[in-house]
């Protein structure tokens, strides 16, 4: 609540209407105007391409309102009273504006299929969508008023309420519908093509006509008696449809009937995935809404079940690295089919499109997406796709899918190895020893290329970090299934990880130290080689900076080097005139806590993860809550991409599904997170400065290399805010996928009586035994009082396996402060299929009856 209040007054955003997987979709603006963006329908030809009539980026339907003789204008955004989604998360948006003389205008809009929505049936990629819109005009005054509405049709390049659409049509005609209420509206282009829609005014006294001035327009006029209201409905296809489709399908769509079906469709889709319900209504609703954003933004391939992942609904296509952020979130939600259908695109089109870099070839490259690919200079793509493929196998347990695609995985790994080797051979072939000496630190890295939106060819830190990390992930999975090439790939991956570590450590030694605000100095890892010192601008130094060495386990998250990297980000980058938001000087200390902890693309950067893995819960929560609050728009449950140029402003494409997915991953990690048992056994719930940890020396021995394949334990409720466990509050999660199976979690707090109850159920899917074995669970009950410590705990384990069921009341491996460690190695059989752990956690002396076995023993 504090974080959201800090960013009060943020610029509002449009909302995207669409149907799952359908290429056609639109934005409904703050002023209620419709902008249909169909970039990839034009770029990647299909049966729907010929139904796009406009040349510019968007088809626009705008409305101008006049009350009596007083114009309300074509831009109602400044008169917005409020917007909300159906039930707080479903894609039926209601907006209300205040017009002159006591008139209010309420718009309800949603997208359905021309054929009508069928709850259990997935749309196809080239389906036609229709925006169903109902206006309710209310006269709250004591006088009668005349109202006129001009609906104008045209084209445009940007979403801007205050700009009229540019001419597209040169004529408009109207015909009464023969078998249903309403009128057909037909607009013609100079080339003889036609666009059709419908208006349904019922018997509310509207005068409807077609007018032609600069823009052909649908004109509606009505008198609103004092205290009355009138309704009018529109059906706007987002592509041109013919007369038969208009008569047979469009005419039969009923606003209220389709609204019920659309709501049921999305309620069904959302309920089929994992759920998280926490004491924050915004978090709970956003987690639900995000799934609609993903499924409506993606485009289903025509005549196929495969799906082109998109990270922006109207403009952005398949930026491979960011699409992988989305697939990993789908996998965490248990939506493995949806994640696989996206990943299969990369496999199908492997090698069809290359990356911008000094590379020798494209064979094995994961980037091509049949024309949907964006970001050919995003050289992290290869590693991200390898990581996402391995993550899908782990999360889904679908080892057979991974086996079927090992040829593509091996080819992708070999592309990395081949490009690295060819670069080394080129280096060795040079005759001048001085040249060789200067370039020796780059030995073993990928050849130079660009990074994200910066297309200067260098040896970028983040490019090499994620390519080595993704290759290591793939090597680990190949080893897990005993693939014949596994040993070779493991050697190559280890060599690459070592090369990245050595290169950027050398760069760090050559780079000047940087000053922190307490007057101390820490090492600095340059964002690229060669470079001594800072990179240029926020993308190079902040977005693509040294934090990625931690996320990729090149630098151990538990090391003093990791602490130095994060301190530099907090003191010098997030709030900075050159590398972040220009909150400096005297303002820094005043605003550091509330406006820091995130970059200018808050949830594309992975900076919460190191805090979480290190156990620094306060830092983790500040980073997540601040970034969420600056991005989030509560009225539409959406994120912006960039809060720029200022913290309250908006820039970029929406829905920005990759950034949203990363937040959802952070929320999931608050509830359940994979970890390394031996490390968490040492940390024992420590939330303070790791440099002061009593077992600091042992933590320093934890090798960073290999961390990616040693996840063998789960954290439960490790990073939830203390307020969420205040007395009377509850946390519930269902179906969260992990490396070890799907997890359900329930936490009920009676902290006022000194007790918190936590139940965790794990359903292990088929194939999990081949990938991951669960050794331990670490529970944390973050009591509202940080000084309260656990005095007693009753832990019960019920295991179901092939032989039957077994019950144990077990002792924890440790209880320290508010954290409990539970070692499972000897307690669960190799063949377990389900396990349920309950923990009755006391912050006082338990009463005798509270120590008895629970009811589930029977």
Secondary structure, 3 states (H helix, E strand, C coil): CHHHHHCCCCCCCCEEECCCCCCCEEEECCCCCEEEECHHHHHCCCCCHHHCCCCCCEEEEEEEEEECCEEEECCCHHHEEEEEEECCCEEEEEEEEECHHHEEEEEEEEEEECCCCCCCCCCCCCCCEEEEEEEEEEECCCCCEEEEEEEEEEEECCCCCCCCCECCCCEEEEEECCCCCCEEEEEECCCCCEEEEEEECCCCCCEEEEEECCCEEEEEEEEECCCCEEEEEEEEECCCCCHHHHHHCHHHCCHHHHHHHHHHHHHHHHHCCCEEECCCHHHHHHHHHHHHHHHHHCEECCCCCCEECCCCCCCCCEEHHHHHHHHHHHHHCCCHHHHHHHHHHHHHCCCCCCCCECCCCCCCCCCCCCCCEECCCCCCHHHHHHHHHHHHHHHHCCHHHHHHCHHHHHHHHHHHHHHHHHHHHHHHHCCCHHHHHHHHHHCCCCCCEEECCEEEEEEEHHHHHHHHHHHHHHHHHHHHCCCCCHHHHHHHHHHHHHHHHHHHHHHHHHCCCEECCCCCEECCCCCEECCCCCCCHHHHHHHCCCHHHHHCCCCCCCCHHHHHHHHHHHHHHCECCCCCECCCCHHHHHHHHHHCCCCCCCCCCCHHHHHHHHCCHHHHHHHHHHHHHHHEECCCCEECCECCCCCCCCECCCCCHHHHHHHHHHHHHHHEEEECHHHHHHHCCCCCCHHHCCCHHHHHCCCCCCHHHCCCEEEECCCCCHHHHCCCCEEEEEEEEECCEEEEEEEEEEHHHCEEEEEEEEECCCCHHHHCCCCEEEEECCCCCCCCCCCEEEEEEEEEECCCEEEEEECCCEEECCEEEEECCCCCCCCEEEEEEEEEEECCCCCHHHHCCCHHHC
